[in-house]
Amino acid sequence: MRRVINWFDDRLHISALIDFLSHKSVPTHHHSIWYYFGGVSLLLFVVQIFTGLLLLFYYRPGPDSAFESIQFLMARVPFGWLVRSVHSWGANLMVLAVFIHMFSVFFMKAYRPPNELTWMSGFVLLGLSMAFGFSGYLLPWNELAFFATKVGTDIVGAVPVIGHWILMLLRGGEDVSGTTIGRFFGIHVALLPLFTGAVLFFHLALIQRHGITPPISKVGQPSPSLPFYPNFMIRETMVWLAVIGVLITLSTFLPWELGLKADPFKPAPAGIHPEWYFTFMSQTLKYLPPSILGFEGEQVGIIGFGVAGFLLFLTPLLDWQAKRGNDSRFFTAAGVFALAYVAVLTSLAYLKPY
Amino acid sequence: MIRRSYRKSLGVGLREILAVSVAVAVCTWGSAVLGEDSCVTCHAALPDALGAPVEAEKAGVHAAAGITCADCHGGDPTDEGPTAMEPEKGFVGKPSHAGTPKFCGRCHSNRAYMRQRKPELSTDQEDTYYTSVHGKRLRQGDERVAVCTSCHGIHGILPVSNAKSPVYPLNVARTCARCHADPAYMAPYKIPTNQFAQYQQSVHAEILFGRRDLSAPTCNDCHGNHGAYPPGATSVAAVCGQCHAVNMDLFVASPHKKAFDQLGLPECVTCHGNHSIQRTSDEMAGTSGVAVCITCHTEGSTGYKGAAEIGKTLSELASLLSEAKQQVSLAERAGMETLDARYLLQEANEALVQSRNLVHSSDPEQVKKAAAEGQKKAATALEDATTAIEEVSKRKRMLAIPLSLIGLLILLLYLKLRQIEGAQRGLAS
């Protein structure tokens, strides 16, 4: 056995990698638990790739075949129901994990130098995760997905100047149709994975380069740490296993329903809403008056979210206090406000959908 | 100056005289200067019933078609004075109640004229009217019966397709009820006045008013409109069969047709009622307390046995179908795909509907044959759904295997971690 390991080691230099990892360390403190969510996001991304590839064996994009192929997969293919359910639940858990990871980094002010690009690439990954969700939502071509995509792309179309152009690019015409499903499929299985792979590689490389950052409150204090290999790695593996357990339990007990096939000629059914991670935005647009200071209310809302997102992206450059190693109360308060806003608006969307 | 006593003898007041004077002045100016229809210019300035038609007529189908006052009432609209309404100028004035059908019929029964004006409209309304109870009684001198204007209105008549028209499908029953639901008005005819109240409780009204489905029947769909007549006992099936064609064919071919005709029973109405017709139920066929069959068929008779057989067949299929539907819904709620089961339920439902229709054949064998197909489909759907629900339970049970494996792995990793960290602490100390 030793000889076999040595044979591979001579060729792959695994021992050098293990040596590198065992010299890496992870800070240990009261907030260490949040470090696991980056890894959880990564695990769920891998699960999505794996289950997505399995779905590709059966999925046939098109208004006359998409719904039927998923139906066939769920009803006739052994464990097809599980693969589809894990993919749907995995997508939602992944976005949740990415959100938690982002807010934990935000509150620990771990975006401070030299992690500005790590934060920015992470922000791009959050956007990509949401784009994955949005493009994948339409693919089963069911009623809920069809109308949610219609509403979602309508909102995109309301973006000033370039909105209509983006809408046409996404839909492939004025309406959500067979062309849209083809485009969303291409975006979901080719464009986004390629782009995400590249950004993810960059993000992970930066983490390797700069190491794991302790919270800003621990700056200047003696910081105990844990070897990355094997201590943190074993712990992370335990968390991953637990997440897989949760994922398959959810998929078994609450299998993702397929619903009714989309019928473009039918009126939108009641209770149409986008995926939960978009609802705080759609709910805000609902509450906005038709006109704000002479501008269309919806456009003001979209521009508002655009500006907020851009400011979030630029946080490491804007937080001067963090750059100096001080905890900025303003940014903490802004983070708490943003979190509360997302939580309240999302809850309202589900509690008072009409 | 007209003296007060003279005015009194004419029965006109100062106000009327003043209004007429103003009207004459206005219409003289309007007709002469603007070249307008003197009927309109004069009557527009008149009060109450003499002036109201001017405004009312504007919204009507006749005004829209360019038909003027003089086209119906005669007279000379170019003459700006009261002389416009001289009989020599063809003035006929207001038609009498009895003369109304002929008055309207001058155009509406004129094929050549109507072909030019509105070729899609039939020209037999007047002829048909005189075949109706209303028309017949009118000819006998009864001036209380409905004439054209009673239903369509007078000035400002709207097309039937207009929702505000009194003869628009949603308004027909209320229009008929204006006379037919008035006990005082109908007293001389000694006919019931509860038809409208009964109709409002019926399944037909539920569909017409509730769902706004204009294909549901209202008074004129069964009784006719211009030729309104109560259907006779032997023509009821034909009337109902306008919509319920399959049931009519089955009934006409059944032994009931002959028997009902011999007994003078009003066909469909005998079992289903007329104005207050209700949604049917499977219990109507059979021998239960609410079954209509036992009204005639006494216990021990062949008819009674047949009814019992039909009732049993229907209730068995309905109950199996209901059970299958519940089970399929249960499987759906559990997240299972039930497309095939749904198709089977649809087919079983179609078989149930067919079996219910076949009740009108009065042949238990035909009902049983159709129901057997439904039974087969419903049973298969039930079996599929039950299998799906069992599969859900199996999946949940099977989940214990991967979860146990995951738990075991976590435990092993935990033990390994403790061992490693113990060794690390030992090394450090």
Boltz contact constraints between the chains, C-beta under 6 A:
constraints:
  - contact:
      token1: [A, 71]
      token2: [B, 337]
      max_distance: 6.0
  - contact:
      token1: [A, 74]
      token2: [B, 337]
      max_distance: 6.0
  - contact:
      token1: [A, 75]
      token2: [B, 337]
      max_distance: 6.0
  - contact:
      token1: [A, 230]
      token2: [B, 420]
      max_distance: 6.0
  - contact:
      token1: [A, 234]
      token2: [B, 413]
      max_distance: 6.0
  - contact:
      token1: [A, 234]
      token2: [B, 417]
      max_distance: 6.0
  - contact:
      token1: [A, 237]
      token2: [B, 413]
      max_distance: 6.0
  - contact:
      token1: [A, 238]
      token2: [B, 410]
      max_distance: 6.0
  - contact:
      token1: [A, 238]
      token2: [B, 413]
      max_distance: 6.0
  - contact:
      token1: [A, 241]
      token2: [B, 406]
      max_distance: 6.0
  - contact:
      token1: [A, 241]
      token2: [B, 409]
      max_distance: 6.0
  - contact:
      token1: [A, 241]
      token2: [B, 410]
      max_distance: 6.0
  - contact:
      token1: [A, 245]
      token2: [B, 403]
      max_distance: 6.0
  - contact:
      token1: [A, 245]
      token2: [B, 406]
      max_distance: 6.0
  - contact:
      token1: [A, 248]
      token2: [B, 402]
      max_distance: 6.0
  - contact:
      token1: [A, 252]
      token2: [B, 395]
      max_distance: 6.0
  - contact:
      token1: [A, 252]
      token2: [B, 396]
      max_distance: 6.0
  - contact:
      token1: [A, 252]
      token2: [B, 399]
      max_distance: 6.0
  - contact:
      token1: [A, 255]
      token2: [B, 335]
      max_distance: 6.0
  - contact:
      token1: [A, 257]
      token2: [B, 335]
      max_distance: 6.0
